[in-house]
Every structure is written in C-alpha cells, then in structure tokens.
Amino acid sequence: MISIKSEREIELMRHAGHINYLTHEEIKKYLKPGVKTEELDKIAHDFILKNDCTPSCLGYEGFPKSICVSINDEVVHGIPGKRKIKNGDIVSIDFCVRYKGYESDSARTYIVGDVPRDIKNLVENTREALNIGLSKVKSGVKIGDISHAIEEFAHSKGLGVVEDLVGHGIGTNMHEEPDVPNFGEANTGVTLKSGMTIAIEPMLTLGGKEVCLTDQDDWVIVTMDESPSAHFEHTVVVTENGYEILTGE
C-alpha cells in the first residue's frame, strides 16, 4: 500500500535526510587512495549514531555493515572490508539513516584520482540522469514519466540502464511501494500525489544492462560485462508543484 505522509512524518524524514546528507559529507573527507572501505563504514556508523540516528542498513536482511561501498563494476551492495580504494577507482556509497522510525536513503558515486574521460562522463551523466528524473516529479504525474526520462537521457549518452534494480517508496520502511524504475513508458504507472515519499536512483553502466550476484556472497551485484557502473539517489517528497529533496542540505 502506498502511504501519504503527514507533515509530522515528513519533518521526521527531513531530519533523517539531513543527517544522511551530513554523513555523506563526512565520508567524502576521507575518501582517497589507500583508505580501507571498512574505515569509511566506521566513520559513517559513528557519525550517524553521534547524531541520534540509526544506520539502518546494518542488519537489514542480514547485511553486515552500516553502508554499501561499491567499486567500479559493482553496481550496489558492496560490503566494506579490508579492501583499499585505489587511484582510478569510482566508488558508489549508498546507505539509509533512520530517525524516530523514519528512513532516508541516498547514494553518490565519487571519482578517486585520475580516470579516463568516458568514466568521468559516466559519473557526470548518471548524476544528471537523477536530476532529469527529479524534474518530472510533481503531484499528478505518472511514475512512468520519471522512468522514461531517465532511460531516454541515459541512452542518448550511450549508457546502459540497469533494469533489475529500481527506486522505491520509502517511509517507516526502507523499501515501500511504489517501485520507481529507471526505464519504461511515459504516462504509465502509479500517479504521484502530494505527500508521497520516494527514492529515485538511476544506476547506469558503460556497457550493458545485465547484472548478477558475485560468487563470493549473496549481496554484491556487478555488471555481467564487467563495465563500470555509477549510482546516484535522493529521497524526495512529492508536492503539488514539484518536490522537495529530503537528503540534501
């Protein structure tokens, strides 16, 4: 069931989203060659707790860490550990912050050091795909309008659109109805209403759309053709005339 949030609920999600934003900003300070991904996880975990929130990825369906750190061809759900980030990596960081029972979800992809122009374009265009999807959001719009806009832009830039993973509703649970795909036909799907809260998250690749689980665990999802992938995400609330980003400043 799709829920419409009250002003009180939106305010709680706004606070969760603000701490999510600040946590990304804190992680960014330490993101450089040589840092272990588990060090980034501890920084985020401690920062979220210090701000009276909960790192809700930790323990979610058995996930063992507080943030996801996905590198290069890893699309989502990279598990922090002993691995060190290297010059030339692109690093996607995705996590949820919970405050008084309400969630926020946000992802960013960072370029570490020097990368080729095509990888820079991938990251820049994935960020722009999120902005283009957001630009369609307002009460009365169909979710398919968001999906189609993201897909059309991605394909215009020669990028693959991951179809097995989608955006989603969010609120008291990390994942709620409705799904928000990054592909599809305009003027189809659920109609947005003021007070709905959704997470929009394009996941694009330099290659194809096919993804799979890695052999070593049941979490990390990679591109089947080993092409680099980027991921950006915001949690937003739908308004009569547009939207408010809850995971921004």
VMD Tcl script that draws the C-alpha trace (Angstrom):
set ca {
  {0.00 0.00 0.00}
  {1.23 3.48 -0.88}
  {1.19 5.87 2.07}
  {0.73 9.64 2.09}
  {2.89 11.19 4.78}
  {1.65 13.76 7.28}
  {3.56 16.97 7.97}
  {4.91 15.40 11.16}
  {6.16 12.34 9.25}
  {7.76 14.49 6.55}
  {9.54 16.52 9.21}
  {10.99 13.33 10.74}
  {12.11 12.16 7.29}
  {13.55 15.61 6.62}
  {15.73 15.26 9.72}
  {16.78 11.72 8.77}
  {17.62 13.01 5.31}
  {19.67 15.89 6.66}
  {21.81 13.54 8.75}
  {22.13 11.30 5.68}
  {23.44 14.30 3.73}
  {25.86 15.26 6.50}
  {27.12 11.68 6.71}
  {27.93 11.70 3.00}
  {29.80 14.95 3.53}
  {31.75 13.38 6.42}
  {32.66 10.27 4.38}
  {33.81 12.47 1.49}
  {36.57 13.97 3.66}
  {38.27 10.57 3.99}
  {37.69 9.17 0.50}
  {41.16 8.85 -1.05}
  {43.60 6.21 -2.29}
  {44.74 3.87 0.47}
  {41.70 4.11 2.71}
  {40.06 0.80 3.59}
  {36.37 0.52 2.86}
  {35.78 -0.68 6.43}
  {37.27 2.60 7.67}
  {34.64 4.52 5.71}
  {31.98 2.29 7.23}
  {33.16 3.04 10.77}
  {33.28 6.78 10.07}
  {29.70 6.70 8.81}
  {28.45 4.40 11.58}
  {29.91 6.55 14.36}
  {28.72 9.80 12.78}
  {25.14 8.58 12.39}
  {24.98 7.35 15.99}
  {26.52 10.59 17.27}
  {23.62 12.42 15.64}
  {20.98 10.31 17.44}
  {20.05 8.33 14.34}
  {20.37 4.68 13.31}
  {22.42 3.24 10.41}
  {19.55 1.11 9.20}
  {21.47 -0.86 6.56}
  {23.22 -2.64 9.44}
  {21.43 -5.93 9.93}
  {18.87 -5.28 7.18}
  {18.03 -8.77 5.90}
  {21.41 -9.79 7.28}
  {23.55 -7.06 5.69}
  {26.68 -6.91 7.86}
  {27.69 -3.24 7.62}
  {26.25 0.26 8.00}
  {26.94 1.48 4.45}
  {27.37 -0.05 0.99}
  {30.67 0.72 -0.76}
  {30.60 -0.46 -4.38}
  {33.67 -0.06 -6.58}
  {33.97 0.09 -10.38}
  {31.83 -2.73 -11.85}
  {29.97 -3.23 -8.57}
  {26.54 -1.68 -9.01}
  {25.21 -1.92 -5.43}
  {25.60 -3.62 -2.04}
  {29.41 -3.65 -1.82}
  {30.35 -4.84 1.67}
  {33.03 -2.76 3.43}
  {36.13 -4.69 4.48}
  {39.93 -4.75 4.19}
  {39.99 -3.67 0.53}
  {41.77 -0.38 -0.10}
  {40.49 2.21 -2.52}
  {42.93 2.90 -5.35}
  {43.68 5.81 -7.65}
  {41.39 5.48 -10.66}
  {38.50 3.83 -8.81}
  {34.94 5.06 -8.94}
  {33.24 4.45 -5.62}
  {29.49 4.37 -5.03}
  {28.38 4.92 -1.45}
  {24.78 4.11 -0.55}
  {23.10 3.94 2.85}
  {19.98 4.64 4.88}
  {19.60 6.72 8.02}
  {16.67 6.16 10.38}
  {15.31 8.76 12.81}
  {12.43 8.06 15.22}
  {11.12 5.31 12.96}
  {11.50 7.07 9.60}
  {14.01 6.39 6.84}
  {16.13 8.32 4.37}
  {18.08 6.75 1.50}
  {20.79 8.35 -0.61}
  {23.67 7.35 -2.88}
  {26.57 9.12 -4.55}
  {29.35 7.96 -6.86}
  {32.80 9.50 -6.39}
  {35.80 9.62 -8.69}
  {39.05 8.87 -6.85}
  {42.13 10.25 -8.55}
  {42.55 10.09 -12.31}
  {40.09 8.27 -14.59}
  {39.52 8.29 -18.36}
  {37.06 10.74 -19.90}
  {34.45 8.05 -20.58}
  {34.30 7.16 -16.89}
  {34.05 10.83 -15.92}
  {31.18 11.12 -18.38}
  {29.50 8.06 -16.85}
  {29.55 9.59 -13.38}
  {28.52 13.06 -14.55}
  {25.70 11.74 -16.72}
  {24.37 9.43 -14.01}
  {24.15 12.42 -11.67}
  {22.39 14.35 -14.43}
  {20.00 11.43 -15.04}
  {18.90 11.75 -11.41}
  {18.30 15.47 -11.90}
  {16.28 14.80 -15.05}
  {14.18 12.22 -13.25}
  {13.59 14.62 -10.38}
  {12.50 17.35 -12.78}
  {9.43 15.28 -13.69}
  {8.21 14.91 -10.10}
  {5.02 16.63 -9.02}
  {1.51 15.70 -7.96}
  {-0.50 14.25 -10.85}
  {2.50 12.93 -12.80}
  {2.84 9.22 -13.58}
  {5.90 7.35 -12.36}
  {6.47 6.21 -15.94}
  {7.27 9.83 -16.83}
  {10.23 9.72 -14.41}
  {11.32 6.31 -15.67}
  {11.10 7.23 -19.34}
  {13.00 10.50 -18.88}
  {15.90 8.74 -17.14}
  {16.06 5.97 -19.76}
  {15.85 8.36 -22.70}
  {18.65 10.54 -21.33}
  {20.88 7.57 -20.48}
  {20.50 6.05 -23.93}
  {21.19 9.43 -25.56}
  {24.57 9.31 -23.81}
  {25.25 5.71 -24.87}
  {24.87 4.31 -21.35}
  {23.28 1.07 -20.18}
  {20.33 1.22 -17.78}
  {20.22 -1.45 -15.08}
  {16.66 -2.84 -15.08}
  {16.88 -5.45 -12.32}
  {17.23 -2.76 -9.64}
  {14.80 0.13 -9.17}
  {13.94 3.08 -6.98}
  {11.14 2.76 -4.45}
  {8.78 4.27 -1.97}
  {10.20 4.95 1.47}
  {8.92 5.90 4.92}
  {8.73 3.75 8.03}
  {10.36 1.03 5.92}
  {13.44 1.30 3.75}
  {11.58 -0.14 0.76}
  {7.89 0.57 0.27}
  {5.51 0.78 -2.67}
  {5.64 2.00 -5.38}
  {8.60 0.84 -7.47}
  {10.33 3.64 -9.40}
  {12.12 2.03 -12.38}
  {14.78 3.80 -14.42}
  {13.19 2.65 -17.67}
  {9.69 2.50 -19.09}
  {6.95 4.27 -20.99}
  {5.75 7.79 -20.27}
  {2.22 8.27 -18.90}
  {2.14 4.81 -17.30}
  {2.27 3.53 -13.74}
  {1.21 4.97 -10.41}
  {0.08 8.60 -10.25}
  {2.11 10.68 -7.82}
  {0.25 12.52 -5.06}
  {1.36 15.26 -2.71}
  {2.85 13.75 0.44}
  {4.21 10.59 -1.21}
  {7.87 9.95 -0.43}
  {10.03 8.11 -2.97}
  {13.68 7.31 -3.61}
  {14.81 7.88 -7.21}
  {18.10 6.17 -8.05}
  {19.46 5.75 -11.58}
  {22.09 3.02 -11.89}
  {23.86 3.32 -15.24}
  {26.76 1.50 -16.88}
  {29.33 1.98 -19.61}
  {28.17 -1.32 -21.06}
  {25.02 -3.40 -20.96}
  {22.10 -3.62 -18.56}
  {22.69 -7.17 -17.33}
  {23.82 -7.68 -13.73}
  {24.44 -10.65 -11.45}
  {25.43 -11.56 -7.92}
  {29.12 -12.18 -7.31}
  {30.17 -15.71 -6.48}
  {31.54 -14.97 -3.02}
  {28.39 -13.69 -1.31}
  {24.68 -13.04 -1.67}
  {24.90 -9.25 -1.67}
  {27.27 -7.63 -4.16}
  {25.69 -7.06 -7.58}
  {28.05 -6.47 -10.50}
  {27.71 -5.81 -14.22}
  {27.89 -9.05 -16.20}
  {30.18 -7.49 -18.80}
  {32.44 -6.03 -16.06}
  {31.78 -2.47 -17.25}
  {31.96 0.37 -14.71}
  {28.72 1.47 -13.06}
  {27.57 4.65 -11.32}
  {24.69 5.29 -8.91}
  {23.04 8.43 -7.57}
  {19.98 8.60 -5.33}
  {17.83 11.08 -3.43}
  {14.83 10.67 -1.17}
  {12.14 13.22 -2.05}
  {8.64 14.20 -1.01}
  {6.14 14.95 -3.76}
  {4.46 18.37 -3.59}
  {1.61 19.94 -5.57}
  {4.01 21.83 -7.81}
  {7.14 19.69 -7.68}
  {9.22 18.05 -4.99}
  {11.50 18.61 -2.01}
  {14.78 16.75 -1.72}
  {14.95 15.33 1.79}
  {18.55 14.07 1.50}
  {20.05 17.43 0.57}
  {21.21 20.38 2.61}
}
mol new
graphics top color blue
foreach p $ca { graphics top sphere $p radius 0.5 }
foreach p [lrange $ca 0 end-1] q [lrange $ca 1 end] { graphics top cylinder $p $q radius 0.2 }
display resetview
